[in-house]
Amino acid sequence: MAFDLEKFAETSEPVGWDDLDFDTFETQPLDEPTLRVLRYMCDVEYHTSCYLRDMLVTPSRQEQATGGFMTVWNREEFWHGEALAAVLQRHGIVVDYEELKSKRVKLGWTQALGPLKQSVLSNLAGTDFVAVHMTWGAANELSAVAAYRRLSAMTDHPALSPLLKRIAQQETRHVAFYTTQGRERLEGSKKARAATRLALSRAWRPVGSGVMSDDEVVHVMGHLFAGRGDDLDGLDKKIQKLPGLEDLTIFRNAFGGMRIPI
């Protein structure tokens, strides 16, 4: 089924929380491990501009559909960051752009070379790089949906859980776009299948890797998915449905590389 980009843009709106009783955070405050995960999620959502910047030095920028989608996607991810920041603020944790900017400065060349690495890869893969970008995005968004749903179930909080479910629901629209675009491009090009398979098998890591510290990535992913091998296998099976990726296990491999027991 084709993805309706026009409908996606027309129905895009901020994740609402005015109807949720945030005063319950006073009587049922979140514990430290949960707040640490939420802070990670908030930072990653606010760092979406980094991913959008990376896209601007690849062939994806020339595609009308991908360019139009990314504009709305960028806005929705920002709204997710705002919603999570509101929860954190109720616990005395303030997240602002100045702090995020300082994080980017500390990343130094790791951050600065991000677009360069993307540009080199795009030149090697040509226009088929768009297939890599779309499939990579599908993996990222699938993991985001799983993470939000998992944290919602773990906390079972009257205000947080429904908010996380709303964010996850909006993320499923992103999954649909990336998956549809990725499948179309993989079906049409053997070169695209080879490039995508190589990129995912060698380089894919959980969302936030490269932006957050390795210790933080391991903590958050372990908190959410330790002992949840079936969940990871389910995510891998969704990637395996795409042409040329039938036996890839990028989620299980990534968690194994971080030595998180699953």
Secondary structure, DSSP 8 states (H G I E B T S, - for coil): ----HHHHHHT------TTS-TTHHHHS---HHHHHHHHHHHHHHHTHHHHHHHHTTSGGGG-HHHHHHHHHHHHHHHHHHHHHHHHHHTTT----HHHHHHHHHHHTHHHHTHHHHHHHHHHHHGGGHHHHHHHHHHHHHHHHHHHHHHHHHHH--TTHHHHHHHHHHHHHHHHHHHHHHHHHHHHT-HHHHHHHHHHHHHH---TTBTTB-HHHHHHHHHHHHTT-HHHHHHHHHHHHTSTT-TT--HHHHHHHHTT---
